Amino acid sequence: MAEFKYEITERIAVLSQSPNGWERQLNMVSWNDREPKYDIRDWAPDNSKMGKGISLTHDELAILKGILNDLEI
């Protein structure tokens, strides 16, 4: 499997935490030295491991925000 680089450039929020210490976080993450994107995924307590997640550009996040604003939650 090919190696990849990542850097959390900004920590925005912790959305939840599991009993084992893993946290679902919203961060800005640069993948392979590319422009940082908004990223939602689970992270180990020391950020050395991560779960599956989703990365969104600013435009994609703006569209999602509009959709969420329209939902009755």
Secondary structure in CASP SS format (residue, H / E / C, confidence):
PFRMAT SS
TARGET T0000
AUTHOR 0000-0000-0000
METHOD secondary structure of the structure
MODEL  1
M C 1.00
A C 1.00
E C 1.00
F C 1.00
K C 1.00
Y E 1.00
E E 1.00
I E 1.00
T E 1.00
E E 1.00
R E 1.00
I E 1.00
A E 1.00
V E 1.00
L E 1.00
S E 1.00
Q E 1.00
S C 1.00
P C 1.00
N C 1.00
G C 1.00
W C 1.00
E E 1.00
R E 1.00
Q E 1.00
L E 1.00
N E 1.00
M E 1.00
V E 1.00
S E 1.00
W E 1.00
N C 1.00
D C 1.00
R C 1.00
E C 1.00
P C 1.00
K E 1.00
Y E 1.00
D E 1.00
I E 1.00
R E 1.00
D E 1.00
W E 1.00
A C 1.00
P C 1.00
D C 1.00
N C 1.00
S C 1.00
K C 1.00
M E 1.00
G E 1.00
K E 1.00
G E 1.00
I E 1.00
S E 1.00
L E 1.00
T C 1.00
H H 1.00
D H 1.00
E H 1.00
L H 1.00
A H 1.00
I H 1.00
L H 1.00
K H 1.00
G H 1.00
I H 1.00
L H 1.00
N H 1.00
D H 1.00
L C 1.00
E C 1.00
I C 1.00
END
